């Protein structure tokens, strides 16, 4: 794909760890030129191994590889005047600046916002104002303080975080949306916007119906494992050799489920409506699993899918990435890295006009693109002088 939507947009990327890098990776997937400005020892996640991808003396943490494709790297010590000057020149020639330091840190280091067209996006833990503005933000803390962990996990188990950093990833996604909206508006006004996103408010927004349930019905959340507070059956159920996920999202689908399993006992009047089934949750689960345990997971999925009942396997990461579905969608991409050999990444999760977005280059080594970025800055200065 020759012309990606954000081709020509330059992003000064002062982010590290996950939420900011996830945002800027998405912008890079959409065609933006992401200049990743790293401290001399690099993004924190370069050291978050094991596991590592290793080739000879070179190695990189697999964590870093997950959110840094389609970027260029330059290492700068912003406490040194010469390096600060380079960083400032990158900002002066950028369309977007993204950072996730504690509020005010970048300004204290001396970075100036000199151009009204520049879009800035700050991602913090708790916002640049309010009672917790000085707290450092981490995903685990936001998951816990948002209420998310109070409704995630088994009913009698510990409050549980998600298996990936959902606060970081969701906040990064919201930051991307804000930046895209600001770029759209700038096309009409010529002026940039200041965008702020924080992890805790992002996680509260992610709570959606759990939050609304408390605000409008006064009911606090509770842990139900993989089941749903408002739909039954909707969860993970035992089979003869494992588990399947079943989403019986309405009464018609429930009828199909029961007919496919020949579960006449589940068609008794006390189970007729979703509201009735919610009050008899344990009994429905017990009976449903008694029928499912006559089948292997594969057999149950084939049977229910043929009946039009939404269901699916419970795969490991390896099974998902090695599945026929992943192969048919070319989900996994292989790239050649100048030091690490073959790097495998997932493709951008977008299609435009029926085409996948390309993975243009592998996650960079620290300071890999310093020379070409400095040359780009020199060209920009010559161009400005020529226009004077």
C-alpha distance (Angstrom), angle and dihedral (degrees) to the residues before:
residue distance angle dihedral
X1 . . .
X2 3.82 . .
X3 3.79 103.3 .
X4 3.78 113.1 43.1
X5 3.83 117.6 -171.7
X6 3.82 95.5 -107.5
X7 3.81 98.6 38.8
X8 3.81 107.6 143.1
X9 3.82 95.1 24.3
X10 3.82 111.4 122.1
X11 3.80 118.9 -153.5
X12 3.81 123.2 -163.3
X13 3.79 99.7 -150.3
X14 3.82 114.3 -160.1
X15 3.80 93.3 163.3
X16 3.76 132.3 116.9
X17 3.81 142.1 -180.0
X18 3.85 109.3 24.0
X19 3.81 123.2 -48.6
X20 3.82 96.4 56.6
X21 3.81 95.7 37.6
X22 3.82 90.0 49.8
X23 3.81 89.0 53.8
X24 3.80 94.9 47.8
X25 3.81 92.8 43.3
X26 3.80 88.3 57.7
X27 3.81 90.4 50.2
X28 3.80 88.5 48.9
X29 3.80 91.0 50.2
X30 3.81 87.2 55.4
X31 3.80 91.1 54.6
X32 3.82 106.0 -90.7
X33 3.81 119.9 141.1
X34 3.81 102.4 -117.3
X35 3.81 113.7 -159.6
X36 3.78 104.3 -165.9
X37 3.81 107.7 -154.2
X38 3.80 106.4 -159.0
X39 3.81 132.3 -177.8
X40 3.83 115.5 -110.3
X41 3.81 91.9 -91.4
X42 3.80 92.1 45.6
X43 3.78 136.4 -127.2
X44 3.83 109.8 -23.6
X45 3.80 91.1 -117.5
X46 3.81 92.6 62.7
X47 3.83 83.9 77.8
X48 3.81 96.2 42.1
X49 3.79 96.0 106.0
X50 2.95 156.1 162.9
X51 2.91 111.9 100.9
X52 3.78 101.4 56.6
X53 3.78 136.1 178.2
X54 3.79 103.0 -130.5
X55 3.78 133.8 -172.3
X56 3.80 115.5 170.5
X57 3.80 108.4 -52.9
X58 3.81 93.0 -17.0
X59 3.77 121.6 90.5
X60 3.79 138.6 162.1
X61 3.80 131.6 -169.2
X62 3.79 112.1 -107.3
X63 3.82 87.3 -135.1
X64 3.82 90.7 63.8
X65 3.80 91.1 47.4
X66 3.82 90.8 58.2
X67 3.84 97.6 68.9
X68 3.80 108.9 22.2
X69 3.79 109.2 70.7
X70 3.82 119.4 127.2
X71 3.83 94.3 29.9
X72 3.79 139.1 114.0
X73 3.82 121.0 -137.3
X74 3.78 132.7 -143.6
X75 3.83 123.1 170.6
X76 3.81 115.8 -140.5
X77 3.79 133.9 169.5
X78 3.79 102.4 -142.5
X79 3.81 90.9 -162.2
X80 3.82 89.3 67.4
X81 3.84 114.3 81.0
X82 3.82 94.0 -137.9
X83 3.81 93.2 51.1
X84 3.80 92.0 43.1
X85 3.80 88.8 54.3
X86 3.81 90.7 53.9
X87 3.80 91.2 48.6
X88 3.81 90.1 49.2
X89 3.81 90.8 51.8
X90 3.81 90.0 52.1
X91 3.81 89.6 51.7
X92 3.81 91.5 46.8
X93 3.82 89.8 55.4
X94 3.79 96.7 41.9
X95 3.78 131.9 97.9
X96 3.80 95.1 -154.3
X97 3.81 134.6 27.3
X98 3.81 118.7 -162.5
X99 3.81 123.2 -174.7
X100 3.79 138.3 163.7
X101 3.79 103.7 -170.3
X102 3.77 119.6 127.1
X103 3.82 107.3 -73.4
X104 3.79 111.6 -76.8
X105 3.82 96.8 14.0
X106 3.80 96.7 110.2
X107 3.80 91.5 49.6
X108 3.83 90.6 49.5
X109 3.79 89.3 53.7
X110 3.81 88.3 57.2
X111 3.82 105.6 -103.9
X112 3.82 109.1 150.2
X113 3.79 128.0 -156.6
X114 3.81 100.7 -141.1
X115 3.79 104.0 159.9
X116 3.82 126.8 70.5
X117 3.81 90.8 -150.4
X118 3.84 92.8 62.2
X119 3.80 117.1 109.0
X120 3.79 112.0 -148.6
X121 3.80 125.4 -164.4
X122 3.79 121.5 -169.6
X123 3.81 119.1 -168.8
X124 3.80 116.1 -168.0
X125 3.76 139.0 161.6
X126 3.79 100.0 -110.7
X127 3.82 108.2 0.4
X128 3.80 132.8 -86.0
X129 3.82 90.7 -91.3
X130 3.76 133.2 39.1
X131 3.79 135.6 58.8
X132 3.81 97.8 -50.5
X133 3.81 100.8 38.7
X134 3.83 92.8 122.2
X135 3.79 95.7 51.4
X136 3.80 119.9 106.6
X137 3.78 111.4 -118.4
X138 3.79 123.9 -132.1
X139 3.78 128.8 168.0
X140 3.81 95.7 -117.2
X141 3.80 91.8 52.4
X142 3.81 92.4 50.5
X143 3.80 92.6 47.1
X144 3.79 90.0 52.8
X145 3.82 98.6 43.9
X146 3.82 95.4 44.6
X147 3.80 94.4 61.8
X148 3.82 91.4 -111.4
X149 3.81 93.6 119.9
X150 3.80 91.1 50.0
X151 3.81 90.4 66.4
X152 3.81 98.8 33.6
X153 3.80 120.6 84.8
X154 3.79 139.0 32.0
X155 3.83 118.4 -35.8
X156 3.80 94.8 -109.6
X157 3.79 97.0 27.7
X158 3.76 135.6 94.1
X159 3.80 121.8 -70.8
X160 3.81 100.9 -88.1
X161 3.78 135.4 -150.8
X162 3.78 122.1 -144.2
X163 3.79 118.0 -93.1
X164 3.80 91.2 -111.3
X165 3.80 129.4 39.3
X166 3.80 96.7 -89.4
X167 3.82 94.3 169.1
X168 3.79 91.2 56.2
X169 3.79 94.4 42.8
X170 3.80 96.7 45.0
X171 3.82 92.9 45.6
X172 3.81 88.3 48.9
X173 3.79 90.0 51.4
X174 3.81 91.4 50.3
X175 3.82 89.6 49.0
X176 3.81 89.3 53.8
X177 3.80 90.7 51.1
X178 3.79 91.6 50.1
X179 3.80 92.1 49.7
X180 3.80 92.6 49.1
X181 3.82 90.5 50.0
X182 3.82 90.5 49.2
X183 3.82 91.2 49.9
X184 3.79 89.4 51.3
X185 3.81 92.2 50.7
X186 3.80 91.9 45.8
X187 3.79 88.8 60.1
X188 3.83 86.7 64.2
X189 3.81 101.7 36.0
X190 3.81 105.8 24.2
X191 3.79 89.8 -133.0
X192 3.78 131.3 110.3
X193 3.79 129.6 -132.3
X194 3.79 135.8 -134.9
X195 3.79 109.7 -124.9
X196 3.80 124.7 -168.0
X197 3.80 126.4 -170.2
X198 3.79 127.3 173.2
X199 3.78 131.6 -166.9
X200 3.80 98.9 -128.1
X201 3.82 96.8 51.7
X202 3.79 89.4 43.8
X203 3.79 90.8 55.9
X204 3.81 92.0 46.7
X205 3.82 87.9 52.3
X206 3.80 89.0 49.5
X207 3.82 88.0 57.4
X208 3.85 90.0 71.6
X209 3.81 106.8 154.1
X210 3.81 93.6 19.1
X211 3.80 88.7 57.6
X212 3.81 93.3 43.1
X213 3.79 90.6 50.2
X214 3.80 89.8 61.1
X215 3.81 96.6 38.8
X216 3.79 95.4 49.0
X217 3.79 105.5 25.4
X218 3.81 101.6 26.2
X219 3.82 91.8 -124.1
X220 3.78 116.6 136.9
X221 3.80 120.0 -145.0
X222 3.79 124.1 -95.2
X223 3.78 134.8 -167.2
X224 3.81 114.9 -100.2
X225 3.79 101.3 165.2
X226 3.79 108.8 -131.0
X227 3.79 95.0 -19.8
X228 3.80 126.3 104.4
X229 3.80 125.1 -117.5
X230 3.80 93.3 -140.6
X231 3.83 106.7 28.9
X232 3.81 130.9 59.0
X233 2.99 126.3 -140.5
X234 3.78 96.2 25.8
X235 3.79 115.1 126.1
X236 3.79 149.3 58.6
X237 3.80 117.1 -43.8
X238 3.80 134.7 -173.1
X239 3.78 122.4 -107.8
X240 3.81 130.1 -178.1
X241 3.80 92.3 -81.7
X242 3.80 107.7 16.6
X243 3.79 139.9 -36.8
X244 3.79 142.0 -50.4
X245 3.78 131.1 -163.3
X246 3.79 114.9 -129.3
X247 3.82 125.2 -171.3
X248 3.80 108.9 -164.0
X249 3.77 92.7 178.3
X250 3.81 98.2 173.3
X251 3.80 142.4 9.5
X252 3.81 93.5 -92.9
X253 3.81 91.4 56.2
X254 3.80 89.6 47.3
X255 3.79 89.5 55.2
X256 3.81 90.4 51.1
X257 3.80 90.7 48.8
X258 3.78 92.9 52.6
X259 3.80 93.4 45.5
X260 3.82 92.6 49.3
X261 3.81 91.1 51.9
X262 3.84 92.6 40.1
X263 3.80 85.3 -125.2
X264 3.80 98.9 160.9
X265 3.81 91.7 163.5
X266 3.82 89.5 63.5
X267 3.81 89.5 55.2
X268 3.80 91.9 65.3
X269 3.85 114.4 124.5
X270 3.82 95.3 -105.1
X271 3.83 89.2 65.0
X272 3.80 97.7 44.7
X273 3.80 99.9 108.4
X274 3.76 134.0 42.4
X275 3.81 90.9 -120.3
X276 3.81 90.7 54.6
X277 3.78 92.0 47.9
X278 3.79 91.8 51.8
X279 3.79 90.1 58.2
X280 3.83 89.5 49.3
X281 3.80 95.9 41.9
X282 3.83 97.3 138.4
X283 3.79 93.7 47.1
X284 3.81 93.0 48.6
X285 3.80 90.6 49.8
X286 3.81 92.7 48.3
X287 3.80 93.3 50.8
X288 3.79 94.9 41.3
X289 3.79 92.9 52.3
X290 3.80 91.2 48.0
X291 3.81 87.8 61.0
X292 3.81 95.7 41.0
X293 3.80 92.4 52.1
X294 3.81 88.2 69.8
X295 3.81 87.1 71.0
X296 3.77 139.1 53.2
X297 3.79 115.3 -117.3
X298 3.81 90.1 -104.6
X299 3.80 92.6 50.0
X300 3.80 92.6 47.1
X301 3.81 92.5 50.7
X302 3.80 92.6 48.7
X303 3.81 91.4 48.1
X304 3.81 95.6 47.4
X305 3.79 95.5 41.7
X306 3.79 90.5 52.9
X307 3.82 87.5 53.0
X308 3.80 91.9 51.2
X309 3.81 95.9 -109.1
X310 3.84 113.9 143.6
X311 3.80 107.6 -120.1
X312 3.77 141.1 136.6
X313 3.77 147.6 179.9
X314 3.79 126.3 -87.4
X315 3.79 100.1 -123.5
X316 3.76 132.5 -175.5
X317 3.82 117.5 -125.7
X318 3.80 88.3 -101.0
X319 3.80 92.5 51.6
X320 3.80 91.9 48.5
X321 3.81 94.3 50.0
X322 3.81 94.3 42.7
X323 3.81 94.9 44.8
X324 3.78 125.8 117.8
X325 3.82 87.5 -115.8
X326 3.82 92.1 57.2
X327 3.80 90.6 47.8
X328 3.81 92.1 48.6
X329 3.82 90.2 52.0
X330 3.83 95.4 41.2
X331 3.80 88.2 -127.9
X332 3.81 94.5 161.7
X333 3.81 117.8 62.5
X334 3.81 128.4 -169.0
X335 3.81 120.7 -144.9
X336 3.77 132.7 -177.3
X337 3.79 114.9 -121.3
X338 3.83 120.6 -161.8
X339 3.81 93.0 -126.8
X340 3.80 108.3 13.7
X341 3.78 100.3 48.7
X342 3.80 114.2 -142.2
X343 3.80 115.8 14.7
X344 3.80 118.0 -169.6
X345 3.80 119.4 -150.7
X346 3.77 136.7 161.1
X347 3.77 117.4 -102.6
X348 3.82 121.8 -110.4
X349 3.83 107.8 -82.7
X350 3.82 94.2 -124.6
X351 3.77 136.1 98.3
X352 3.80 120.5 -163.4
X353 3.79 118.2 -168.7
X354 3.78 88.5 -15.0
X355 3.80 94.3 -53.4
X356 3.79 129.3 112.8
X357 3.78 116.8 -122.9
X358 3.79 110.4 -110.8
X359 3.78 126.3 -115.8
X360 3.80 94.5 -129.2
X361 3.78 99.7 -171.9
X362 3.77 141.7 -5.6
X363 3.82 124.9 -98.0
X364 3.81 105.3 -74.6
X365 3.76 130.0 -111.8
X366 3.79 113.9 -118.0
X367 3.83 109.6 -75.3
X368 3.81 90.4 -3.9
X369 3.81 94.3 142.5
X370 3.80 101.3 36.4
X371 3.81 94.8 116.3
X372 3.81 95.6 48.5
X373 3.82 92.6 44.5
X374 3.81 90.7 52.0
X375 3.80 89.5 48.3
X376 3.81 89.4 50.3
X377 3.80 89.8 52.8
X378 3.80 90.6 50.1
X379 3.81 90.4 52.0
X380 3.80 90.1 49.4
X381 3.82 90.8 52.8
X382 3.81 91.7 49.0
X383 3.80 90.6 49.4
X384 3.81 92.0 51.6
X385 3.81 91.7 48.7
X386 3.78 90.9 49.8
X387 3.81 89.7 54.1
X388 3.81 93.8 51.8
